[in-house]
Amino acid sequence: MSSEVPQQYRRVLSGMRPTGQLHLGHYHGVLKNWVELQQEYKCYFFVADWHALTTHYEDPSIVSTSTWEMVIDWLAAGVDHGLSDLFIQSSVPEHAELHLLLSMMTPLGWLERVPSYKDQQEKLKEKDLATYGFLGYPLLQSADILMYKAGLVPVGADQVAHVELTREVARRFNYLYGREPDFEEKAEAAIKQMGKKNAKMFKKLRSAYQENGDQEALGVAQALLESSQNITVGDKERLFGYLEGSGRVILPEPKALLTKASKMPGLDGQKMSKSYQNTIALRDDPADIEKKIRTMPTDPARVRLTDPGDPTKCPVWQFHEIYSDEGVCEWVQEGCKSAGIGCLECKQPVIEAVLRELKPMQERAKEYTEQPELVRSIIIEGNEKARDVAKETIEEVRAAMCMNII
């Protein structure tokens, strides 16, 4: 099965677990990317509350309390519910059904080899993660993606393995259930609907790929299918499979959209994370933000004001690299190395820049906080739109697996 996804499925899906306050790491690592993606793609952004239970099943209260606060932060950061569908995972029960159906044909070894399985168990030793839910959460992620036939999934490098698992699951599903009894006859009939010239070209390209492994011919044939106006969506799915020697493509394989690693450091120079208690929350009070930055550790060599320092050994410099322009960065480099400026003086431009970035978000968050019914209506509408798509997909899956008994 090719990594190419039919154009009609050019959708983006991404989710976030509601496990506490969102901070600058979330904004720079995820939300800014979402705001850009929604301008170009049909986006589905969801609250992954079931996923949160995999590590917070003993105390799920944080999940429910964090859900609405997180949605408010999304909206305040610029995620537009007019461009994207925002919904809560557990409000679309078809996710659970697809997860169950996919679990029937997914080899256990595929889940056990996901890198994050053992890695997270090692990192979260204080939690009992010897549960089916934790083992199966990558497959639930696959169900989330495949439910919307998402073509692109924005992930960091550490999550690429999850998208690869999804591709394998989709490929296996299509292989097992995409073979209709009269598949080839329907495919040949669909080719005729393309028009004489395009049908001839398609057959030629298909032969070149299947007989000689010509990848360029495969790409041209896929593009030809994409642009064909004379065949139905179902026939396109059928011909994508027929082209590659498989069955009908019921669940298209997604592609990982590799996002840039967040360069947002924590207050101590490590990755910004709640686990390290080194965060600046998006809705922290300005006075608290100023205090946090003023008390950040600096180059340990600068014991006295007159001691020269090295910006590369100072966590504050990492903030300057994100927030300061070239002139300020030069001022910091020269002033630190010559002891011409003190550490508090160096931190002031960072304080001003962070407050300036967060001020409009905090103002919008306040507006949404004061209108809980508006936030609720946005999610209800998103839930309904997501569920409409989910119902279509689950009906296709049920039919393919002969589960439409009544």
URQUIPE-V168417 format. One record per residue. N is the residue number from 1. RES is the residue in three letters. SS is DSSP state (H for helix, E for strand, - for the rest). BURIAL is + if it has 9 or more other ideal C-beta (glycine too) atoms within 8 Angstrom, else -. D_FIRST is the distance of its C-alpha to the first C-alpha in Angstrom with 2 decimals. Layout:
N/RES/SS/BURIAL/D_FIRST + N/RES/SS/BURIAL/D_FIRST
This chain:
1/MET/-/+/0.00 + 2/SER/-/-/3.77 + 3/SER/-/-/6.63 + 4/GLU/-/-/8.46 + 5/VAL/-/+/9.99 + 6/PRO/-/+/12.22 + 7/GLN/H/-/15.76 + 8/GLN/H/-/17.30 + 9/TYR/H/+/15.70 + 10/ARG/-/+/17.18 + 11/ARG/E/+/18.92 + 12/VAL/E/+/20.12 + 13/LEU/E/+/21.02 + 14/SER/E/+/23.35 + 15/GLY/E/+/26.07 + 16/MET/E/+/29.14 + 17/ARG/-/-/31.10 + 18/PRO/-/+/34.73 + 19/THR/-/+/36.63 + 20/GLY/-/-/39.42 + 21/GLN/-/+/40.56 + 22/LEU/-/+/38.21 + 23/HIS/E/+/39.42 + 24/LEU/H/+/39.06 + 25/GLY/H/+/36.13 + 26/HIS/H/+/34.16 + 27/TYR/H/+/35.34 + 28/HIS/H/+/34.47 + 29/GLY/H/+/31.25 + 30/VAL/H/+/29.70 + 31/LEU/H/+/31.88 + 32/LYS/H/+/32.52 + 33/ASN/H/+/28.79 + 34/TRP/H/+/28.41 + 35/VAL/H/+/31.31 + 36/GLU/H/-/29.66 + 37/LEU/H/+/26.20 + 38/GLN/-/+/27.86 + 39/GLN/-/-/29.28 + 40/GLU/-/-/25.96 + 41/TYR/-/+/23.49 + 42/LYS/E/-/23.80 + 43/CYS/E/+/24.37 + 44/TYR/E/+/24.72 + 45/PHE/E/+/26.89 + 46/PHE/E/+/27.95 + 47/VAL/E/+/30.56 + 48/ALA/-/+/28.81 + 49/ASP/H/+/31.86 + 50/TRP/H/+/30.19 + 51/HIS/H/+/28.61 + 52/ALA/H/+/32.14 + 53/LEU/H/+/33.43 + 54/THR/H/+/31.43 + 55/THR/H/+/34.03 + 56/HIS/H/+/36.84 + 57/TYR/-/-/37.12 + 58/GLU/-/-/40.75 + 59/ASP/-/-/41.91 + 60/PRO/-/+/39.71 + 61/SER/H/-/42.47 + 62/ILE/H/+/41.05 + 63/VAL/H/+/37.82 + 64/SER/H/-/39.74 + 65/THR/H/-/42.17 + 66/SER/H/+/39.56 + 67/THR/H/+/37.31 + 68/TRP/H/+/39.63 + 69/GLU/H/+/40.81 + 70/MET/H/+/37.26 + 71/VAL/H/+/36.56 + 72/ILE/H/+/39.84 + 73/ASP/H/+/38.82 + 74/TRP/H/+/35.54 + 75/LEU/H/+/37.57 + 76/ALA/H/+/40.23 + 77/ALA/H/+/37.79 + 78/GLY/-/-/36.64 + 79/VAL/-/+/33.66 + 80/ASP/-/-/34.40 + 81/HIS/-/+/33.98 + 82/GLY/-/-/34.31 + 83/LEU/-/-/31.11 + 84/SER/E/+/29.15 + 85/ASP/E/+/29.06 + 86/LEU/E/+/30.64 + 87/PHE/E/+/30.60 + 88/ILE/E/+/31.31 + 89/GLN/H/+/28.60 + 90/SER/H/-/31.04 + 91/SER/H/+/32.11 + 92/VAL/-/+/28.78 + 93/PRO/-/-/28.86 + 94/GLU/H/+/25.55 + 95/HIS/H/+/24.02 + 96/ALA/H/-/25.82 + 97/GLU/H/+/24.77 + 98/LEU/H/+/21.04 + 99/HIS/H/+/21.59 + 100/LEU/H/-/23.46 + 101/LEU/H/+/20.99 + 102/LEU/H/+/18.06 + 103/SER/H/+/20.57 + 104/MET/-/-/21.00 + 105/MET/-/-/17.62 + 106/THR/-/+/17.13 + 107/PRO/-/-/18.62 + 108/LEU/H/-/21.73 + 109/GLY/H/-/21.04 + 110/TRP/H/+/18.08 + 111/LEU/H/+/20.74 + 112/GLU/H/-/23.45 + 113/ARG/-/-/21.68 + 114/VAL/-/+/21.08 + 115/PRO/H/-/23.55 + 116/SER/H/+/25.44 + 117/TYR/H/+/26.36 + 118/LYS/H/-/29.02 + 119/ASP/H/-/29.73 + 120/GLN/H/+/30.80 + 121/GLN/H/+/32.78 + 122/GLU/H/-/34.61 + 123/LYS/H/-/35.31 + 124/LEU/-/+/36.41 + 125/LYS/-/-/38.65 + 126/GLU/-/-/41.14 + 127/LYS/-/-/38.77 + 128/ASP/-/-/37.87 + 129/LEU/-/+/34.08 + 130/ALA/-/-/33.86 + 131/THR/-/+/32.52 + 132/TYR/H/-/29.58 + 133/GLY/H/+/29.05 + 134/PHE/H/+/28.68 + 135/LEU/H/+/26.33 + 136/GLY/H/+/24.15 + 137/TYR/H/+/24.28 + 138/PRO/H/+/20.88 + 139/LEU/H/+/19.41 + 140/LEU/H/+/21.75 + 141/GLN/H/+/20.34 + 142/SER/H/+/16.83 + 143/ALA/H/+/18.56 + 144/ASP/H/+/20.32 + 145/ILE/H/+/17.27 + 146/LEU/H/+/15.22 + 147/MET/H/+/18.53 + 148/TYR/-/+/18.75 + 149/LYS/-/+/15.13 + 150/ALA/-/+/15.99 + 151/GLY/-/+/14.05 + 152/LEU/E/+/16.17 + 153/VAL/E/+/17.92 + 154/PRO/E/+/20.99 + 155/VAL/E/+/21.63 + 156/GLY/-/-/23.81 + 157/ALA/H/-/22.80 + 158/ASP/H/-/23.74 + 159/GLN/H/+/21.26 + 160/VAL/H/+/18.04 + 161/ALA/H/+/17.48 + 162/HIS/H/+/17.56 + 163/VAL/H/+/14.73 + 164/GLU/H/+/12.64 + 165/LEU/H/+/13.78 + 166/THR/H/+/12.77 + 167/ARG/H/+/9.11 + 168/GLU/H/+/9.46 + 169/VAL/H/+/11.53 + 170/ALA/H/+/9.40 + 171/ARG/H/+/6.53 + 172/ARG/H/+/9.72 + 173/PHE/H/+/11.41 + 174/ASN/H/+/9.21 + 175/TYR/H/+/9.31 + 176/LEU/H/-/13.00 + 177/TYR/H/+/14.15 + 178/GLY/-/+/12.19 + 179/ARG/-/+/13.97 + 180/GLU/-/-/17.15 + 181/PRO/-/-/20.06 + 182/ASP/-/-/20.29 + 183/PHE/H/+/16.65 + 184/GLU/H/-/17.03 + 185/GLU/H/-/20.45 + 186/LYS/H/+/19.37 + 187/ALA/H/+/16.62 + 188/GLU/H/-/19.32 + 189/ALA/H/-/21.79 + 190/ALA/H/+/19.64 + 191/ILE/H/+/19.34 + 192/LYS/H/-/23.13 + 193/GLN/-/+/23.47 + 194/MET/-/+/22.07 + 195/GLY/-/-/25.33 + 196/LYS/H/-/26.36 + 197/LYS/H/-/25.63 + 198/ASN/H/+/22.16 + 199/ALA/H/+/21.24 + 200/LYS/H/-/22.45 + 201/MET/H/+/20.61 + 202/PHE/H/+/17.24 + 203/LYS/H/+/17.81 + 204/LYS/H/-/18.89 + 205/LEU/H/+/15.92 + 206/ARG/H/+/13.52 + 207/SER/H/-/15.79 + 208/ALA/H/+/15.92 + 209/TYR/H/+/12.23 + 210/GLN/H/-/11.96 + 211/GLU/H/-/15.47 + 212/ASN/H/-/15.87 + 213/GLY/-/-/12.64 + 214/ASP/-/-/13.99 + 215/GLN/H/-/11.92 + 216/GLU/H/-/14.72 + 217/ALA/H/+/14.45 + 218/LEU/H/+/10.84 + 219/GLY/H/+/12.26 + 220/VAL/H/+/15.32 + 221/ALA/H/+/13.78 + 222/GLN/H/+/11.93 + 223/ALA/H/-/15.36 + 224/LEU/H/+/17.09 + 225/LEU/H/+/15.40 + 226/GLU/H/-/16.26 + 227/SER/H/-/19.83 + 228/SER/-/+/20.35 + 229/GLN/-/-/23.19 + 230/ASN/-/-/23.82 + 231/ILE/-/+/21.04 + 232/THR/-/-/20.65 + 233/VAL/H/-/18.10 + 234/GLY/H/-/17.19 + 235/ASP/H/+/16.79 + 236/LYS/H/+/14.59 + 237/GLU/H/+/12.17 + 238/ARG/H/+/12.62 + 239/LEU/H/+/12.19 + 240/PHE/H/+/8.94 + 241/GLY/H/+/7.63 + 242/TYR/H/+/10.28 + 243/LEU/H/+/9.47 + 244/GLU/H/+/6.29 + 245/GLY/-/-/8.33 + 246/SER/-/+/7.36 + 247/GLY/-/+/9.76 + 248/ARG/-/+/10.80 + 249/VAL/-/+/9.08 + 250/ILE/-/+/12.03 + 251/LEU/-/+/11.22 + 252/PRO/-/+/9.23 + 253/GLU/-/+/8.04 + 254/PRO/-/+/11.19 + 255/LYS/E/+/12.34 + 256/ALA/E/+/15.57 + 257/LEU/E/+/18.47 + 258/LEU/E/-/20.74 + 259/THR/-/+/24.30 + 260/LYS/-/-/27.40 + 261/ALA/-/-/29.16 + 262/SER/-/+/32.20 + 263/LYS/-/+/35.27 + 264/MET/-/+/37.54 + 265/PRO/E/+/39.69 + 266/GLY/-/+/41.78 + 267/LEU/-/+/45.53 + 268/ASP/-/+/45.83 + 269/GLY/-/-/43.34 + 270/GLN/-/+/40.60 + 271/LYS/E/-/37.45 + 272/MET/-/+/38.70 + 273/SER/-/+/38.19 + 274/LYS/H/+/40.18 + 275/SER/H/-/40.16 + 276/TYR/H/+/42.21 + 277/GLN/-/-/44.48 + 278/ASN/-/+/44.20 + 279/THR/-/+/42.89 + 280/ILE/-/+/44.18 + 281/ALA/E/-/43.17 + 282/LEU/-/+/42.46 + 283/ARG/-/-/45.50 + 284/ASP/-/+/47.85 + 285/ASP/-/-/51.40 + 286/PRO/H/+/52.26 + 287/ALA/H/-/55.13 + 288/ASP/H/-/52.87 + 289/ILE/H/+/50.37 + 290/GLU/H/+/53.28 + 291/LYS/H/-/54.59 + 292/LYS/H/+/51.24 + 293/ILE/H/+/50.89 + 294/ARG/H/+/54.57 + 295/THR/-/-/54.34 + 296/MET/-/+/51.23 + 297/PRO/-/-/51.84 + 298/THR/-/+/52.46 + 299/ASP/-/+/52.97 + 300/PRO/-/-/55.15 + 301/ALA/-/+/57.19 + 302/ARG/-/+/58.68 + 303/VAL/-/-/61.29 + 304/ARG/-/-/63.84 + 305/LEU/-/-/63.53 + 306/THR/-/-/64.87 + 307/ASP/-/+/62.24 + 308/PRO/-/+/59.57 + 309/GLY/-/+/55.94 + 310/ASP/-/+/52.46 + 311/PRO/H/+/49.99 + 312/THR/H/-/46.99 + 313/LYS/H/-/48.42 + 314/CYS/-/+/48.90 + 315/PRO/H/+/46.40 + 316/VAL/H/+/48.07 + 317/TRP/H/+/46.91 + 318/GLN/H/+/43.27 + 319/PHE/H/+/44.19 + 320/HIS/H/+/45.93 + 321/GLU/H/+/42.80 + 322/ILE/H/+/41.08 + 323/TYR/H/+/44.03 + 324/SER/-/+/46.56 + 325/ASP/-/-/46.86 + 326/GLU/H/-/47.75 + 327/GLY/H/-/51.46 + 328/VAL/H/+/51.46 + 329/CYS/H/+/49.30 + 330/GLU/H/-/51.83 + 331/TRP/H/+/54.66 + 332/VAL/H/+/53.11 + 333/GLN/H/+/52.52 + 334/GLU/H/+/56.04 + 335/GLY/H/+/57.77 + 336/CYS/H/+/56.15 + 337/LYS/H/+/56.73 + 338/SER/-/-/60.32 + 339/ALA/-/+/61.06 + 340/GLY/-/-/61.92 + 341/ILE/-/+/60.18 + 342/GLY/-/-/59.98 + 343/CYS/H/+/56.91 + 344/LEU/H/-/57.77 + 345/GLU/H/-/58.21 + 346/CYS/H/+/54.81 + 347/LYS/H/+/53.16 + 348/GLN/H/-/54.68 + 349/PRO/H/+/52.27 + 350/VAL/H/+/49.33 + 351/ILE/H/+/51.05 + 352/GLU/H/-/51.64 + 353/ALA/H/+/48.08 + 354/VAL/H/+/46.48 + 355/LEU/H/+/48.95 + 356/ARG/H/-/48.36 + 357/GLU/H/-/44.57 + 358/LEU/H/+/44.97 + 359/LYS/H/+/47.90 + 360/PRO/H/-/46.10 + 361/MET/H/+/43.43 + 362/GLN/H/+/46.21 + 363/GLU/H/-/48.09 + 364/ARG/H/+/45.14 + 365/ALA/H/+/44.47 + 366/LYS/H/-/48.14 + 367/GLU/H/-/47.86 + 368/TYR/H/+/44.92 + 369/THR/H/-/46.69 + 370/GLU/-/-/49.67 + 371/GLN/-/-/47.57 + 372/PRO/H/-/45.68 + 373/GLU/H/-/45.41 + 374/LEU/H/-/43.58 + 375/VAL/H/+/41.00 + 376/ARG/H/-/40.73 + 377/SER/H/-/40.28 + 378/ILE/H/+/37.48 + 379/ILE/H/+/35.56 + 380/ILE/H/-/36.45 + 381/GLU/H/+/35.13 + 382/GLY/H/+/31.89 + 383/ASN/H/+/31.57 + 384/GLU/H/-/32.03 + 385/LYS/H/+/29.46 + 386/ALA/H/+/26.84 + 387/ARG/H/+/27.73 + 388/ASP/H/-/27.44 + 389/VAL/H/+/23.75 + 390/ALA/H/+/23.30 + 391/LYS/H/+/25.07 + 392/GLU/H/-/22.78 + 393/THR/H/+/19.64 + 394/ILE/H/+/21.48 + 395/GLU/H/+/22.70 + 396/GLU/H/+/19.24 + 397/VAL/H/+/18.30 + 398/ARG/H/+/21.69 + 399/ALA/H/+/21.39 + 400/ALA/H/+/18.06 + 401/MET/-/-/19.75 + 402/CYS/-/-/23.01 + 403/MET/-/-/24.87 + 404/ASN/-/-/26.58 + 405/ILE/-/-/29.59 + 406/ILE/-/-/32.26
